[in-house]
């Protein structure tokens, strides 16, 4: 079913876009071919899943729904007329750091309920008003989730709002990234904003403009240098941002964090968040449909991170839509490969050779 994948890398300190890559399968003359789809990083949007949970926790802090260290009990929740809403595993009593580390859905559901001023009662109906959708979106947009990033390219989309009716239970889905859609570039801007301490930087491809020259090997004089642009400072305390950054460090580097398999031994000490969103195939290829022509159920696998965690110089996003197996780990594998490549290239420029960055492969 998988027919596309995206990677965006940027400097979180100044917004410089380091890489925008996208590939997709297209049918031509009865055959499937791979074509470039880099523009899809800003023109196509997807449910991103748990990668947005950092924004949910920070929204909870800023709205006083929770404070750093708040505990909730992670167990399945049942509302009237719906299936159980639960995490991928029952985690019991957990705090915000643990919730990020293991990607608890139930913790995020509780944040959403607290923001809406609603208590959980088993088998009860939910009554959540539109204003609480607006409130959560207000904070998410400060990170660049749900608004245009401002990149110096045309035709950027801001993503899509899940549904116009905003039924009460959808706020819980929103809190875990399974309602509104966002672009791979928005995901990179969001993680960059957290990485740099709360400044949403405008992504910029152009660094400078030079005079035209007659000789093809000549480099013209600089006419204009493009300066970094801060679009906004998120309306959240620094201690709150640092708390989420610590949670992101645990995701990649400690215990049973959901990113540990790929990143624990990485010498560049990354931090970030994994994501999985349940969805249905949204492409045009027949591979995403069953024998009846119905769109098949699948998963969007995502990843967002930065490195080093204590002084980030690179931030990245990975979006792999419509994967059949949610346990494939392709998002983390791609993320590890691109970070390895970045730091290998950096070391090569400094030393003239590229040392190994994956010590787990050393004998």
Wavefront OBJ file of the C-alpha trace (Angstrom):
o trace
v 0.000 0.000 0.000
v 2.871 2.337 0.813
v 3.285 4.637 -2.187
v 5.160 7.681 -0.845
v 7.545 8.925 1.834
v 8.939 12.287 2.933
v 11.888 13.713 4.876
v 12.504 17.343 5.858
v 15.642 18.585 7.629
v 16.225 22.120 8.857
v 18.442 24.136 11.155
v 16.264 24.887 14.201
v 18.314 27.950 15.099
v 17.815 29.905 11.884
v 15.169 28.065 9.853
v 17.523 27.151 7.008
v 16.089 24.202 5.072
v 18.793 21.557 4.732
v 16.788 18.975 2.827
v 13.292 18.432 1.457
v 12.863 14.971 -0.021
v 9.802 13.141 -1.250
v 9.218 10.112 -3.457
v 6.019 8.489 -4.664
v 4.867 5.602 -6.823
v 2.867 6.530 -9.926
v 1.323 4.354 -12.598
v 2.580 5.040 -16.124
v 1.699 2.864 -19.094
v 0.536 0.101 -16.804
v 3.755 0.089 -14.779
v 4.570 1.532 -11.358
v 7.419 4.040 -11.366
v 9.063 6.112 -8.636
v 9.018 9.863 -9.210
v 10.259 12.857 -7.261
v 7.669 14.386 -4.948
v 9.693 16.848 -2.878
v 6.958 19.463 -3.194
v 4.663 17.038 -1.392
v 6.474 18.023 1.811
v 4.490 21.281 1.723
v 1.546 20.579 -0.596
v 0.205 17.320 0.898
v -0.973 16.711 4.456
v -1.588 13.686 6.659
v -2.684 12.681 10.136
v 0.653 12.575 11.955
v -0.226 10.580 15.058
v 1.743 10.730 18.289
v 4.528 13.013 17.064
v 2.257 15.942 18.023
v 1.921 14.840 21.656
v 4.574 17.357 22.679
v 2.165 20.096 21.603
v -0.638 18.430 23.574
v 1.431 18.307 26.769
v 2.586 21.909 26.358
v -1.006 23.005 25.737
v -1.984 21.191 28.919
v 0.708 23.037 30.867
v -0.196 26.457 29.502
v -3.950 26.026 30.076
v -3.340 24.758 33.634
v -4.975 21.447 32.766
v -1.821 19.788 34.119
v 1.513 20.774 35.621
v 4.915 19.092 35.199
v 4.726 15.840 37.136
v 0.931 15.422 36.951
v -0.097 11.760 37.131
v -2.954 9.967 35.372
v -3.837 6.279 35.365
v -3.447 4.751 31.928
v -6.254 2.245 31.373
v -8.866 1.903 28.598
v -11.616 4.547 28.561
v -15.185 3.761 27.444
v -17.680 6.385 26.358
v -21.302 5.834 25.386
v -21.766 4.555 21.855
v -18.065 4.244 21.025
v -15.306 1.666 21.056
v -12.776 1.695 23.882
v -10.187 4.431 23.593
v -6.842 3.220 24.863
v -3.068 3.249 24.566
v -1.176 0.553 22.705
v -0.501 -0.936 26.140
v -1.928 -0.303 29.626
v 0.745 1.656 31.513
v -0.975 2.237 34.850
v 0.058 5.276 36.876
v 2.253 7.576 34.759
v 3.402 11.196 34.682
v 3.941 13.490 31.705
v 7.535 12.392 31.050
v 6.605 8.730 31.089
v 3.594 9.457 28.864
v 5.854 10.962 26.209
v 8.487 8.245 26.592
v 6.078 5.370 25.936
v 3.530 7.370 23.887
v 0.473 7.028 26.110
v -2.788 7.894 24.366
v -4.812 7.848 27.573
v -2.625 10.515 29.174
v -3.351 12.808 26.216
v -7.073 12.002 26.409
v -7.031 13.126 30.038
v -5.314 16.385 29.084
v -8.006 17.060 26.470
v -10.769 16.314 28.980
v -9.170 18.618 31.558
v -8.855 21.420 28.999
v -12.557 20.996 28.201
v -13.480 20.861 31.896
v -14.996 17.398 31.543
v -14.536 14.525 33.980
v -14.327 10.912 32.862
v -17.206 8.632 33.832
v -17.303 5.176 32.270
v -20.038 4.739 29.626
v -21.043 8.396 29.911
v -21.640 10.788 27.016
v -19.172 13.534 26.234
v -20.209 17.176 26.046
v -17.310 19.184 24.623
v -18.025 22.543 23.042
v -16.433 24.020 19.915
v -14.460 26.548 21.961
v -12.177 23.801 23.266
v -11.303 22.658 19.755
v -10.494 26.299 19.039
v -8.378 26.540 22.191
v -6.250 23.509 21.377
v -5.828 24.632 17.771
v -4.762 28.082 18.987
v -1.808 26.564 20.825
v -0.956 23.994 18.142
v -0.779 26.764 15.539
v 1.892 28.517 17.560
v 4.180 25.597 16.626
v 3.156 25.777 12.960
v 0.638 22.922 13.120
v -2.418 23.981 11.127
v -0.999 27.179 9.611
v 1.325 27.821 6.706
v 4.993 27.673 7.681
v 5.894 30.722 5.580
v 8.467 28.918 3.428
v 9.725 30.784 0.365
v 7.925 28.454 -2.069
v 4.431 28.660 -3.612
v 1.330 26.485 -3.151
v 1.887 25.580 0.491
v -1.121 24.045 2.237
v -2.021 24.651 5.878
v -3.432 21.135 6.234
v -7.047 20.190 6.831
v -9.398 20.307 9.808
v -10.714 16.831 10.577
v -14.468 17.415 10.307
v -16.677 20.473 10.402
v -19.074 19.088 13.020
v -16.345 18.517 15.652
v -18.236 15.864 17.607
v -17.095 15.816 21.277
v -15.024 12.635 21.082
v -12.939 14.028 18.265
v -11.110 16.328 20.687
v -9.541 13.197 22.163
v -8.503 12.076 18.687
v -7.089 15.557 18.049
v -4.895 15.270 21.151
v -3.098 12.231 19.693
v -2.729 13.527 16.138
v -5.553 11.528 14.576
v -7.957 14.259 13.503
v -6.486 17.305 11.717
v -3.862 16.817 9.016
v -0.453 18.480 8.726
v 2.371 18.559 6.187
v 5.836 17.028 6.656
v 7.205 20.594 6.615
v 4.836 21.667 9.392
v 6.040 18.704 11.440
v 9.649 19.834 10.956
v 8.790 23.405 11.966
v 6.939 22.151 15.068
v 9.856 20.039 16.288
v 12.312 22.849 15.479
v 10.251 25.233 17.615
v 10.556 22.930 20.608
v 14.224 22.176 19.896
v 15.283 25.839 19.880
v 13.389 26.739 23.034
v 10.161 28.119 21.620
v 10.884 30.219 18.522
v 8.967 29.382 15.346
v 11.431 30.101 12.562
v 10.430 30.725 8.960
v 11.799 27.864 6.813
v 14.048 29.345 4.134
v 15.664 27.701 1.140
v 17.372 30.788 -0.272
v 20.376 31.951 1.779
v 21.672 34.715 -0.466
v 21.195 36.379 -3.844
v 24.259 37.058 -6.015
v 24.996 39.103 -9.108
v 24.927 37.373 -12.468
v 28.334 36.592 -13.969
v 29.551 36.065 -17.528
v 31.886 33.169 -16.740
v 30.051 30.018 -15.680
v 32.707 29.148 -13.074
v 32.622 32.585 -11.470
v 30.607 33.384 -8.363
v 28.967 36.796 -8.370
v 28.995 39.300 -5.546
v 26.374 38.947 -2.845
v 23.505 41.335 -3.534
v 21.339 40.277 -0.620
v 21.819 37.979 2.365
v 18.621 36.381 3.627
v 18.341 36.874 7.371
v 16.573 34.445 9.739
v 12.945 35.337 10.478
v 11.231 34.602 13.801
v 7.519 34.185 13.060
v 6.488 33.992 16.707
v 7.564 32.927 20.186
v 5.223 30.290 21.576
v 3.176 31.504 24.518
v 4.590 28.985 26.994
v 7.033 29.062 29.888
v 10.597 27.946 29.264
v 10.377 25.395 32.079
v 7.435 23.787 30.287
v 9.362 23.556 27.009
v 12.341 22.056 28.839
v 10.071 19.466 30.450
v 8.829 18.284 27.063
v 12.379 18.252 25.702
v 13.328 15.942 28.565
v 10.427 13.689 27.636
v 11.640 13.652 24.040
v 15.136 12.702 25.225
v 13.668 9.735 27.074
v 11.795 8.648 23.936
v 15.067 8.133 22.044
v 17.536 7.313 24.795
v 16.037 5.622 27.856
v 14.544 2.249 28.728
v 11.454 1.339 26.743
v 11.160 4.651 24.922
v 9.479 4.164 21.575
v 12.540 5.437 19.684
v 15.207 3.587 21.670
v 15.614 0.685 19.236
v 16.902 2.982 16.525
v 18.569 5.794 18.447
v 19.840 4.758 21.887
v 23.418 4.128 20.751
v 23.644 7.091 18.396
v 26.689 9.155 19.449
v 25.070 12.452 18.443
v 22.497 12.081 21.273
v 19.187 12.791 19.538
v 15.748 13.445 21.005
v 12.299 13.318 19.464
v 8.960 11.584 19.147
v 7.615 8.637 17.184
v 4.123 8.551 15.724
v 1.526 6.155 14.353
v -1.890 7.205 13.045
v -4.650 4.770 12.100
v -6.190 5.869 8.818
v -7.375 4.674 5.400
v -5.499 4.839 2.120
v -5.841 8.274 0.570
v -3.952 7.886 -2.683
v -5.044 7.141 -6.232
v -3.263 3.831 -6.849
v -5.149 0.548 -6.947
v -2.723 -0.973 -4.424
v -4.613 0.904 -1.708
v -7.995 -0.654 -2.467
v -9.480 -4.073 -1.784
v -11.290 -6.311 -4.266
v -14.500 -4.305 -3.804
v -12.725 -1.049 -4.547
v -12.932 0.197 -0.961
v -9.992 2.080 0.521
v -7.972 -0.183 2.795
v -7.194 0.536 6.432
v -3.561 1.371 7.096
v -1.186 3.508 9.176
v 0.787 6.697 8.806
v 4.210 6.202 10.401
v 5.942 9.420 11.421
v 8.976 10.661 13.316
v 10.207 14.067 14.436
v 13.440 14.837 16.244
v 16.606 16.856 16.630
v 20.243 16.469 17.637
v 22.186 16.882 19.774
v 19.430 17.161 22.374
v 21.336 19.667 24.546
v 22.376 21.998 21.683
v 20.323 21.151 18.581
v 21.871 21.936 15.214
v 19.547 19.876 13.049
v 15.844 19.042 13.265
v 13.982 16.614 11.035
v 10.648 15.053 10.206
v 9.819 11.742 8.549
v 6.348 10.969 7.197
v 5.543 7.587 5.634
v 1.814 7.475 4.854
v -0.398 4.440 4.323
v 1.781 1.616 5.621
v 0.126 -1.769 6.057
v 2.246 -2.910 9.032
v 2.382 -0.465 11.952
v 5.264 -2.439 13.500
v 7.614 -2.084 10.519
v 9.678 0.700 12.121
v 10.356 2.258 8.726
v 9.912 5.758 10.159
v 12.647 5.254 12.755
v 14.918 3.499 10.271
v 14.676 6.411 7.843
v 15.196 8.926 10.645
v 18.313 7.117 11.828
v 19.715 6.958 8.295
v 19.246 10.677 7.635
v 20.779 11.710 10.964
v 23.712 9.362 10.406
v 24.209 10.896 6.972
v 24.052 14.440 8.344
v 26.674 13.860 11.033
v 28.881 11.772 8.729
v 28.874 14.614 6.214
v 29.629 17.120 8.957
v 32.588 15.061 10.179
v 33.850 14.560 6.640
v 33.911 18.310 6.106
v 35.808 18.801 9.359
v 38.286 15.933 9.115
v 38.343 14.889 5.473
v 36.915 11.456 6.200
v 33.593 10.084 7.405
v 33.840 8.080 10.644
v 31.151 5.607 11.614
v 28.280 7.137 13.560
v 26.366 3.939 14.315
v 28.358 2.216 17.033
v 25.761 -0.548 17.121
v 27.146 -1.746 13.751
v 30.722 -1.897 14.990
v 32.100 -5.319 15.876
l 1 2 3 4 5 6 7 8 9 10 11 12 13 14 15 16 17 18 19 20 21 22 23 24 25 26 27 28 29 30 31 32 33 34 35 36 37 38 39 40 41 42 43 44 45 46 47 48 49 50 51 52 53 54 55 56 57 58 59 60 61 62 63 64 65 66 67 68 69 70 71 72 73 74 75 76 77 78 79 80 81 82 83 84 85 86 87 88 89 90 91 92 93 94 95 96 97 98 99 100 101 102 103 104 105 106 107 108 109 110 111 112 113 114 115 116 117 118 119 120 121 122 123 124 125 126 127 128 129 130 131 132 133 134 135 136 137 138 139 140 141 142 143 144 145 146 147 148 149 150 151 152 153 154 155 156 157 158 159 160 161 162 163 164 165 166 167 168 169 170 171 172 173 174 175 176 177 178 179 180 181 182 183 184 185 186 187 188 189 190 191 192 193 194 195 196 197 198 199 200 201 202 203 204 205 206 207 208 209 210 211 212 213 214 215 216 217 218 219 220 221 222 223 224 225 226 227 228 229 230 231 232 233 234 235 236 237 238 239 240 241 242 243 244 245 246 247 248 249 250 251 252 253 254 255 256 257 258 259 260 261 262 263 264 265 266 267 268 269 270 271 272 273 274 275 276 277 278 279 280 281 282 283 284 285 286 287 288 289 290 291 292 293 294 295 296 297 298 299 300 301 302 303 304 305 306 307 308 309 310 311 312 313 314 315 316 317 318 319 320 321 322 323 324 325 326 327 328 329 330 331 332 333 334 335 336 337 338 339 340 341 342 343 344 345 346 347 348 349 350 351 352 353 354 355 356 357 358 359 360 361 362 363
